Amino acid sequence: MTNSITYKDAGVDIDAANQATARIKKLARSTFNENVMSEIGSFGGMFSGLFSDIREPVLVSSCDGVGTKLKAAFATGIHNTIGHDLVAHCVNDILVQGARPLFFLDYIATGKLDPAVIEKIIEGLVAGCREAECALLGGETAEMPEMYQDGEYDIAGFIVGVVDRKKVINGSRITAGDVVVGLSSAGLHTNGYSLARKLLLEVAGYKIDQHVPELGCTVGEELLKPHLSYLPALQRLIEHEGVIKGLAHITGGGLIENIPRILPRNVDVAIKEGSWPILPVYDLLQKIGNVPREDMIRTFNMGIGMAVIVNPGFLQFVKDQFNNARQTHYVIGEVVDGSSKVQFV
């Protein structure tokens, strides 16, 4: 006689999933606003599409992950910040087109579901959503035995925002003579972690909890520094129609590959080397691996998390707004005649 075999025997614990969902509901509900029309646990999340303050609403959406930054969370056992990184990354991606966030959805997959870890991840997501004033409308938590190593998981985020058609920022008005302002990053944000981890943990042989004088913190603390959201610094500026001509979120590919995504075909951006301080982590990584300059600037943000392109006539106004928002910033270059590239001068 064959013994009875359950779903739990196959590695999926429905009771643990229900426990995790119960924890998620309470946290997610704290991000709800008057536009949310459904509860966590519905088959689909509902959000009112009435925008009384917008004449021609345009929806802007994006999805992303945090890459191998997750490995730093696994190694340190710190899981309550990675969700915030994910939200901030997605918020920045739609912010470059002038959109304010409306709602966010998450996907979490793991081999064996641990409700306490899931709760920590959701705490980070909720913190990011609250900061962005968007609702955590729903998501999916998948338990998939044998797909992931013990204690590991993957997360992805999906965001929807809105912008008035007349305030869409798409780079089309950028012309030679415009100024490029760089907003400082906190560190690696969510890109370049495969190389950074290899250099710090394998080549240099540092331990995850080892204090490194050049960094002023432990390896783990450096790797988990937050991916900044630039919404607080930019939200008032994007409401001033015509002030900002272009925004580029500096993620994978660095300055050299992200800025061209918003440039007209007849201009380049000339970045002035030395116009902002390179973060200590990048100096250390280059030194450890003797990494070629070209690889550094195509892999990492090098200390600039967002590039803002403005008419020089608005530069002082923009700088004043950043100062009021306590956003560190540097004039890092200008727009010149060219063919939609970035050049360093």
CORKASUL-V954376 format. One record per backbone hydrogen bond with DSSP energy under -1.0 kcal/mol. CO is the residue of the C=O (numbers start at 0). NH is the residue of the N-H. E is the energy in kcal/mol with one decimal. If there is no record, write none. Layout:
# CORKASUL-V954376
CO_NH_E, CO_NH_E
This chain:
# CORKASUL-V954376
6_11_-2.1, 7_10_-1.5, 12_16_-1.9, 13_17_-2.4, 14_18_-2.1, 15_19_-2.4, 16_20_-2.5, 17_21_-2.1, 18_22_-1.7, 19_23_-2.3, 20_24_-2.5, 21_25_-1.2, 22_26_-1.5, 23_27_-3.2, 24_28_-2.3, 27_30_-2.2, 28_31_-1.3, 32_35_-1.5, 34_47_-3.1, 38_41_-1.8, 45_36_-2.8, 50_53_-1.8, 55_164_-2.4, 57_162_-1.9, 59_160_-3.2, 61_158_-2.8, 63_156_-3.0, 65_68_-1.5, 66_69_-1.4, 67_70_-1.1, 68_72_-1.3, 69_73_-2.4, 70_74_-2.3, 71_75_-1.9, 72_76_-1.9, 80_84_-1.9, 81_85_-1.7, 82_86_-2.2, 83_87_-2.7, 84_88_-2.4, 85_89_-2.1, 86_90_-3.0, 87_91_-2.4, 88_92_-1.7, 89_93_-1.4, 90_94_-1.9, 91_95_-1.4, 93_96_-1.3, 93_98_-1.8, 94_97_-2.5, 96_168_-1.3, 99_161_-2.2, 101_134_-2.2, 102_159_-2.3, 103_136_-1.6, 104_157_-2.8, 105_139_-2.0, 106_155_-2.1, 107_141_-3.3, 108_153_-2.5, 109_143_-3.6, 113_117_-2.5, 114_118_-2.2, 115_119_-1.6, 116_120_-2.3, 117_121_-2.5, 118_122_-2.2, 119_123_-1.6, 120_124_-2.0, 121_125_-3.0, 122_126_-2.2, 123_127_-2.2, 124_128_-2.5, 125_129_-2.8, 126_130_-2.1, 127_131_-1.8, 128_133_-2.4, 134_103_-2.8, 134_136_-1.3, 137_105_-1.4, 139_107_-3.0, 141_109_-2.4, 143_146_-1.8, 148_151_-2.2, 153_108_-2.6, 155_106_-2.4, 156_63_-2.0, 157_104_-2.9, 158_61_-1.9, 159_101_-2.8, 159_102_-1.8, 160_59_-2.4, 161_99_-2.3, 162_57_-2.5, 163_166_-2.5, 164_167_-1.3, 170_173_-1.6, 174_177_-1.9, 177_334_-2.6, 178_309_-2.5, 179_331_-2.1, 179_332_-1.3, 180_307_-3.2, 181_329_-2.0, 182_304_-2.7, 182_305_-1.2, 187_190_-1.8, 191_195_-2.4, 192_196_-2.7, 193_197_-1.6, 194_198_-2.4, 195_199_-2.6, 196_200_-2.6, 197_201_-1.3, 197_202_-2.6, 198_203_-2.7, 199_205_-2.3, 206_209_-1.8, 207_219_-2.8, 209_218_-1.6, 211_214_-1.4, 211_215_-2.0, 216_211_-2.7, 217_221_-2.1, 218_222_-2.6, 219_223_-1.6, 221_224_-1.3, 229_233_-1.7, 230_234_-2.7, 233_237_-2.5, 236_239_-1.2, 238_240_-1.2, 239_242_-2.1, 244_170_-1.1, 245_308_-3.0, 247_306_-2.6, 248_250_-1.3, 250_253_-2.4, 252_256_-1.1, 253_257_-2.0, 254_258_-1.5, 258_261_-2.0, 263_266_-1.2, 265_337_-2.0, 266_339_-2.2, 267_335_-2.4, 268_342_-2.7, 269_333_-1.8, 270_344_-3.0, 271_274_-1.5, 278_281_-1.3, 278_282_-1.4, 279_283_-2.4, 280_284_-2.4, 281_285_-2.3, 282_286_-1.9, 283_287_-2.8, 284_288_-2.1, 285_289_-1.1, 291_295_-2.0, 292_296_-2.4, 293_297_-1.0, 294_298_-1.3, 295_299_-2.4, 300_303_-1.6, 302_184_-1.7, 304_249_-1.9, 305_182_-3.0, 306_247_-2.2, 307_180_-3.3, 308_244_-2.6, 308_245_-1.4, 309_178_-3.1, 310_313_-2.3, 313_317_-2.6, 314_318_-2.8, 315_319_-2.5, 316_320_-2.0, 317_321_-2.2, 318_322_-2.4, 319_323_-2.4, 320_324_-1.7, 321_326_-3.0, 322_325_-1.2, 327_183_-2.0, 329_181_-3.5, 331_271_-3.1, 332_179_-2.7, 333_269_-3.0, 334_176_-2.9, 335_267_-3.1, 340_268_-2.3, 342_270_-3.2
